[in-house]
Amino acid sequence: MTGQQRVDGRTARSERTRTAIVDAHLQLIGEGDLRPTADRIAKTAGVSLRALWSHFADMEALFTASGKRVLEVRDAAHKPIAADLPLPERIDAYCKQRARLLEQIGPTAKAAAIKEPFSETLRRYRRMHVKRVRDELAELFADEVKDDDELLDALTAVSMWPTWSTWRENMDLPVNAARARLARTITSLLAGPPRS
């Protein structure tokens, strides 16, 4: 075995370990452990605590890697909606996709909300996510929104996890009912009175 092969093998093992740690972190969150400890993450990943800390300097570094993975999964699941569809079809397609994505990110959104006040990394990911949703709405409903930042802010806010969580968890609505509320709200906002 050459020196290069040994280096490549170590790099591959290191990447597998990092991936296993991130997978374990997100798995525990998905199972309802919203504040998994480093020890639980290491055990779930099948690695030592020392290995975890050799790959991640601190929990912020792990949050960064996990947040990146969540965004990658979200991006892979996101399908662009044609902006030239009739408005009712755009609203329906947007709400169906948004409901699916919000259900997908639910556990990580809840876990992030607990630690977000103490984590610049999580706050940065939240801002990035809000910007992505806002940009999508601005593009999809460009003809209706035009340059109305107030309308765009309202559409963005209603499309985010806190609103979805209120419908799903605090009001105990099933997914279809929550999606119907989202569609009704977006339809009302887009059909609202023009600015004075």
C-alpha positions in Angstrom: 0.0 0.0 0.0 1.4 3.4 -1.0 1.5 6.4 1.3 -1.1 8.1 -0.9 -3.4 5.1 -0.5 -3.0 5.3 3.3 -3.8 9.0 3.3 -6.8 8.5 1.1 -8.0 5.7 3.4 -7.6 7.9 6.5 -9.5 10.7 4.7 -12.3 8.4 3.7 -12.6 7.0 7.3 -12.5 10.5 8.7 -15.3 11.6 6.4 -17.4 8.5 7.3 -17.0 9.3 11.0 -18.0 12.9 10.5 -21.0 11.7 8.5 -22.0 9.2 11.1 -21.8 11.9 13.8 -24.0 14.3 11.9 -26.4 11.4 11.0 -26.6 10.5 14.7 -27.2 14.1 15.8 -30.1 14.5 13.3 -31.5 11.0 14.1 -31.7 11.7 17.8 -33.5 15.0 17.1 -35.8 13.2 14.7 -36.7 10.7 17.4 -37.7 13.5 19.8 -34.4 14.1 21.7 -34.3 17.8 21.0 -31.2 18.4 23.2 -29.0 15.4 22.5 -25.8 15.3 24.5 -22.4 14.7 22.9 -22.3 11.4 24.7 -25.6 10.2 23.3 -24.6 11.4 19.8 -21.3 9.5 20.0 -23.0 6.3 21.2 -25.6 6.6 18.5 -22.9 7.1 15.9 -20.9 4.2 17.2 -17.8 6.3 17.9 -16.0 7.4 21.0 -16.6 10.8 22.6 -12.9 11.5 21.8 -13.6 10.8 18.1 -16.6 13.2 18.2 -14.5 16.0 19.6 -11.6 15.3 17.2 -14.0 15.9 14.3 -15.9 18.8 15.8 -14.2 21.4 18.0 -17.5 22.1 19.9 -21.2 21.8 19.6 -21.4 25.0 17.4 -19.2 23.2 14.8 -21.6 20.2 14.9 -24.6 22.6 14.6 -22.9 24.0 11.5 -22.5 20.6 9.9 -26.0 19.5 10.8 -27.5 22.7 9.6 -25.7 22.4 6.3 -27.1 18.8 6.0 -30.6 20.0 6.7 -30.3 22.7 4.0 -29.0 20.1 1.6 -31.9 17.8 2.3 -34.3 20.7 1.9 -32.8 21.7 -1.4 -32.9 18.2 -2.7 -36.6 18.0 -1.8 -37.5 21.4 -3.2 -39.0 21.5 -6.7 -39.3 24.8 -8.5 -42.9 25.9 -9.2 -43.6 27.5 -12.6 -44.2 31.2 -12.1 -46.5 31.4 -15.2 -49.1 29.1 -13.8 -52.5 30.7 -12.9 -52.5 32.1 -9.4 -54.7 29.5 -7.8 -52.4 26.7 -9.2 -49.3 28.5 -7.9 -50.8 28.9 -4.5 -51.9 25.3 -4.4 -48.5 24.0 -5.5 -46.6 26.3 -3.1 -48.7 25.3 -0.1 -48.4 21.5 -0.9 -44.7 21.8 -1.2 -44.3 24.1 1.8 -46.4 21.7 4.0 -44.2 18.8 3.0 -41.0 20.7 3.7 -42.2 22.1 7.0 -43.2 18.6 8.1 -39.7 17.4 7.1 -37.8 20.1 9.0 -40.2 20.0 12.0 -37.9 18.1 14.5 -34.8 20.1 13.6 -36.8 23.4 13.8 -38.0 22.6 17.3 -34.5 21.6 18.4 -33.0 24.7 16.9 -35.6 26.9 18.7 -34.3 25.7 22.0 -30.7 26.5 21.4 -31.0 29.4 18.9 -30.8 32.2 21.5 -27.4 30.9 22.5 -26.0 29.9 19.1 -24.9 32.4 16.4 -24.7 29.4 14.0 -28.3 28.5 14.5 -29.4 32.2 14.2 -27.4 32.5 10.9 -29.2 29.4 9.5 -32.6 30.8 10.6 -31.9 34.0 8.7 -30.7 32.1 5.7 -33.8 30.0 5.7 -36.1 33.0 6.0 -34.3 34.7 3.1 -34.7 31.6 0.9 -38.4 31.4 1.6 -38.8 35.2 1.0 -36.9 35.0 -2.2 -39.0 32.0 -3.4 -42.2 33.9 -2.7 -40.9 37.1 -4.4 -40.2 35.1 -7.5 -43.2 32.9 -7.5 -45.7 35.7 -6.9 -43.7 38.5 -8.6 -46.8 39.8 -10.5 -48.9 40.0 -7.4 -46.2 41.3 -4.9 -44.4 43.7 -7.2 -42.5 46.0 -4.8 -44.8 45.5 -1.8 -42.3 44.6 1.0 -45.1 44.6 3.6 -47.0 42.0 1.6 -43.8 40.0 1.0 -43.0 40.1 4.8 -46.6 38.9 5.6 -46.4 36.0 3.1 -43.0 35.0 4.5 -44.1 35.1 8.1 -47.1 32.9 7.5 -44.9 30.4 5.5 -42.4 29.8 8.4 -42.2 27.1 11.0 -43.7 29.1 13.9 -47.0 29.5 12.1 -47.0 25.9 10.9 -46.2 24.8 14.5 -49.1 26.8 15.9 -51.5 25.0 13.5 -50.0 21.6 13.8 -49.1 21.4 17.5 -51.0 24.1 19.4 -54.3 23.7 17.5 -53.8 20.0 16.8 -54.7 20.3 13.1 -53.8 17.5 10.7 -51.5 18.3 7.8 -54.3 18.7 5.3 -56.1 21.2 7.5 -53.0 23.2 8.3 -52.2 23.3 4.6 -55.7 24.6 3.9 -55.2 27.4 6.4 -51.9 28.3 4.8 -53.6 28.4 1.3 -56.5 30.5 2.6 -54.1 32.9 4.3 -51.9 33.3 1.2 -54.9 33.6 -1.1 -56.4 36.4 1.2 -53.0 38.2 1.4 -52.6 38.1 -2.4 -56.2 39.2 -3.1 -56.1 41.9 -0.4 -56.8 45.6 -1.0 -54.1 47.5 -2.9 -51.8 49.8 -1.0 -53.1 53.3 -0.6 
